[in-house]
Amino acid sequence: MSDVYLRRTDNAGRVVITHHFAWDAPLFLKSQQRYQFDAQAKGQERVRIELATQDEYRAFAWPKKSTKEK
């Protein structure tokens, strides 16, 4: 099992980076991309999916400011 980090970019350019555990990382990526292709065929909004790095995920998920600003 391996860690997989995915960058999901919508049509407006908003990016979300997600973390997953997968037995076969290339197959998992392909299945996620296929799901988006099928969603587009059904008239739903398609999200572009690419591999991301652990560092990119950490920067996205754990911002440097850990306390709320007053």
LOMIDREN-336262 format. One line per field, with one value per atom (N, C-alpha, C): residue number from 1; residue in three letters; atom name; y, x, z. Coordinates in steps of 0.1 Angstrom, whole numbers, plus 5000, padded with zeros to 4 digits. Layout:
// LOMIDREN-336262
seq [NUM, ...]
type [ala, ...]
atom [CA, ...]
c2 [Y, ...]
c1 [X, ...]
c3 [Z, ...]
This chain:
// LOMIDREN-336262
seq [1, 1, 1, 2, 2, 2, 3, 3, 3, 4, 4, 4, 5, 5, 5, 6, 6, 6, 7, 7, 7, 8, 8, 8, 9, 9, 9, 10, 10, 10, 11, 11, 11, 12, 12, 12, 13, 13, 13, 14, 14, 14, 15, 15, 15, 16, 16, 16, 17, 17, 17, 18, 18, 18, 19, 19, 19, 20, 20, 20, 21, 21, 21, 22, 22, 22, 23, 23, 23, 24, 24, 24, 25, 25, 25, 26, 26, 26, 27, 27, 27, 28, 28, 28, 29, 29, 29, 30, 30, 30, 31, 31, 31, 32, 32, 32, 33, 33, 33, 34, 34, 34, 35, 35, 35, 36, 36, 36, 37, 37, 37, 38, 38, 38, 39, 39, 39, 40, 40, 40, 41, 41, 41, 42, 42, 42, 43, 43, 43, 44, 44, 44, 45, 45, 45, 46, 46, 46, 47, 47, 47, 48, 48, 48, 49, 49, 49, 50, 50, 50, 51, 51, 51, 52, 52, 52, 53, 53, 53, 54, 54, 54, 55, 55, 55, 56, 56, 56, 57, 57, 57, 58, 58, 58, 59, 59, 59, 60, 60, 60, 61, 61, 61, 62, 62, 62, 63, 63, 63, 64, 64, 64, 65, 65, 65, 66, 66, 66, 67, 67, 67, 68, 68, 68, 69, 69, 69, 70, 70, 70]
type [met, met, met, ser, ser, ser, asp, asp, asp, val, val, val, tyr, tyr, tyr, leu, leu, leu, arg, arg, arg, arg, arg, arg, thr, thr, thr, asp, asp, asp, asn, asn, asn, ala, ala, ala, gly, gly, gly, arg, arg, arg, val, val, val, val, val, val, ile, ile, ile, thr, thr, thr, his, his, his, his, his, his, phe, phe, phe, ala, ala, ala, trp, trp, trp, asp, asp, asp, ala, ala, ala, pro, pro, pro, leu, leu, leu, phe, phe, phe, leu, leu, leu, lys, lys, lys, ser, ser, ser, gln, gln, gln, gln, gln, gln, arg, arg, arg, tyr, tyr, tyr, gln, gln, gln, phe, phe, phe, asp, asp, asp, ala, ala, ala, gln, gln, gln, ala, ala, ala, lys, lys, lys, gly, gly, gly, gln, gln, gln, glu, glu, glu, arg, arg, arg, val, val, val, arg, arg, arg, ile, ile, ile, glu, glu, glu, leu, leu, leu, ala, ala, ala, thr, thr, thr, gln, gln, gln, asp, asp, asp, glu, glu, glu, tyr, tyr, tyr, arg, arg, arg, ala, ala, ala, phe, phe, phe, ala, ala, ala, trp, trp, trp, pro, pro, pro, lys, lys, lys, lys, lys, lys, ser, ser, ser, thr, thr, thr, lys, lys, lys, glu, glu, glu, lys, lys, lys]
atom [N, CA, C, N, CA, C, N, CA, C, N, CA, C, N, CA, C, N, CA, C, N, CA, C, N, CA, C, N, CA, C, N, CA, C, N, CA, C, N, CA, C, N, CA, C, N, CA, C, N, CA, C, N, CA, C, N, CA, C, N, CA, C, N, CA, C, N, CA, C, N, CA, C, N, CA, C, N, CA, C, N, CA, C, N, CA, C, N, CA, C, N, CA, C, N, CA, C, N, CA, C, N, CA, C, N, CA, C, N, CA, C, N, CA, C, N, CA, C, N, CA, C, N, CA, C, N, CA, C, N, CA, C, N, CA, C, N, CA, C, N, CA, C, N, CA, C, N, CA, C, N, CA, C, N, CA, C, N, CA, C, N, CA, C, N, CA, C, N, CA, C, N, CA, C, N, CA, C, N, CA, C, N, CA, C, N, CA, C, N, CA, C, N, CA, C, N, CA, C, N, CA, C, N, CA, C, N, CA, C, N, CA, C, N, CA, C, N, CA, C, N, CA, C, N, CA, C, N, CA, C, N, CA, C, N, CA, C, N, CA, C, N, CA, C]
c2 [4988, 5000, 5012, 5022, 5035, 5047, 5058, 5071, 5077, 5082, 5089, 5103, 5113, 5127, 5131, 5136, 5141, 5155, 5162, 5176, 5177, 5182, 5183, 5198, 5201, 5215, 5216, 5225, 5227, 5237, 5239, 5248, 5263, 5267, 5280, 5282, 5271, 5271, 5269, 5266, 5262, 5249, 5248, 5235, 5229, 5216, 5209, 5197, 5195, 5184, 5174, 5161, 5151, 5140, 5133, 5122, 5109, 5098, 5085, 5074, 5063, 5050, 5042, 5036, 5028, 5016, 5005, 4993, 4995, 5001, 5003, 5018, 5026, 5041, 5044, 5039, 5042, 5038, 5027, 5023, 5032, 5036, 5045, 5058, 5064, 5076, 5075, 5064, 5062, 5061, 5054, 5053, 5066, 5074, 5088, 5096, 5096, 5104, 5098, 5085, 5080, 5084, 5084, 5089, 5103, 5112, 5125, 5126, 5118, 5117, 5113, 5103, 5098, 5109, 5117, 5127, 5138, 5141, 5151, 5146, 5133, 5127, 5128, 5128, 5129, 5144, 5153, 5167, 5174, 5167, 5172, 5179, 5188, 5195, 5185, 5187, 5178, 5185, 5177, 5182, 5176, 5184, 5178, 5172, 5160, 5153, 5149, 5153, 5150, 5146, 5140, 5136, 5148, 5148, 5159, 5153, 5161, 5156, 5157, 5150, 5151, 5165, 5172, 5186, 5195, 5193, 5201, 5199, 5186, 5183, 5189, 5189, 5195, 5210, 5216, 5231, 5234, 5226, 5228, 5225, 5213, 5209, 5215, 5218, 5224, 5237, 5248, 5261, 5265, 5274, 5278, 5285, 5292, 5298, 5289, 5284, 5274, 5280, 5293, 5299, 5310, 5312, 5322, 5336, 5344, 5358, 5365, 5374, 5382, 5395]
c1 [5009, 5000, 5009, 5005, 5013, 5004, 5011, 5004, 5003, 4991, 4989, 4984, 4990, 4985, 4980, 4968, 4961, 4958, 4961, 4958, 4945, 4934, 4922, 4919, 4919, 4917, 4904, 4895, 4882, 4884, 4873, 4873, 4876, 4873, 4876, 4891, 4898, 4912, 4914, 4904, 4905, 4912, 4921, 4929, 4926, 4924, 4923, 4933, 4941, 4950, 4946, 4944, 4939, 4949, 4948, 4957, 4949, 4954, 4948, 4958, 4953, 4961, 4956, 4965, 4961, 4971, 4966, 4974, 4982, 4976, 4983, 4981, 4991, 4990, 4986, 4993, 4990, 4975, 4971, 4957, 4947, 4950, 4941, 4940, 4951, 4951, 4942, 4945, 4937, 4922, 4918, 4904, 4898, 4905, 4900, 4898, 4908, 4907, 4895, 4894, 4883, 4869, 4868, 4856, 4852, 4862, 4860, 4856, 4862, 4858, 4844, 4840, 4826, 4816, 4820, 4812, 4810, 4820, 4819, 4809, 4810, 4801, 4786, 4784, 4770, 4766, 4774, 4771, 4775, 4782, 4786, 4800, 4803, 4816, 4827, 4837, 4849, 4860, 4867, 4879, 4891, 4901, 4914, 4922, 4926, 4933, 4947, 4957, 4971, 4977, 4989, 4996, 5002, 5003, 5009, 5019, 5027, 5037, 5033, 5040, 5037, 5039, 5049, 5052, 5040, 5035, 5024, 5012, 5009, 4998, 4999, 5011, 5013, 5011, 5016, 5014, 5000, 4992, 4978, 4970, 4973, 4965, 4969, 4981, 4986, 4992, 4984, 4990, 4999, 5008, 5018, 5012, 5001, 4994, 4985, 4989, 4981, 4971, 4972, 4963, 4955, 4943, 4934, 4939, 4938, 4941, 4930, 4933, 4923, 4919]
c3 [5000, 5000, 5000, 4993, 4992, 4993, 4997, 4998, 4984, 4981, 4968, 4971, 4965, 4967, 4953, 4953, 4940, 4941, 4930, 4928, 4920, 4925, 4918, 4915, 4902, 4897, 4890, 4894, 4887, 4876, 4869, 4858, 4861, 4874, 4878, 4883, 4883, 4887, 4902, 4910, 4924, 4925, 4934, 4936, 4950, 4950, 4963, 4961, 4972, 4972, 4982, 4978, 4987, 4989, 5000, 5003, 5004, 4998, 4997, 5000, 5004, 5005, 4993, 4985, 4974, 4973, 4968, 4966, 4953, 4943, 4930, 4926, 4929, 4927, 4912, 4902, 4888, 4885, 4889, 4887, 4894, 4906, 4913, 4906, 4902, 4894, 4882, 4875, 4862, 4865, 4876, 4879, 4883, 4890, 4894, 4881, 4872, 4860, 4851, 4851, 4843, 4849, 4862, 4869, 4865, 4864, 4860, 4845, 4837, 4823, 4821, 4829, 4828, 4834, 4844, 4849, 4838, 4831, 4820, 4809, 4806, 4796, 4801, 4814, 4820, 4821, 4817, 4818, 4831, 4839, 4852, 4850, 4860, 4859, 4860, 4852, 4852, 4860, 4868, 4876, 4870, 4868, 4863, 4875, 4873, 4884, 4879, 4888, 4885, 4898, 4898, 4909, 4916, 4929, 4937, 4946, 4952, 4961, 4976, 4985, 4999, 5004, 4999, 5003, 4999, 4987, 4982, 4991, 4994, 5003, 5016, 5022, 5035, 5035, 5024, 5023, 5022, 5015, 5013, 5026, 5032, 5043, 5057, 5058, 5071, 5069, 5067, 5065, 5077, 5074, 5084, 5097, 5094, 5106, 5112, 5124, 5131, 5141, 5144, 5153, 5145, 5150, 5144, 5146, 5136, 5138, 5145, 5153, 5161, 5154]
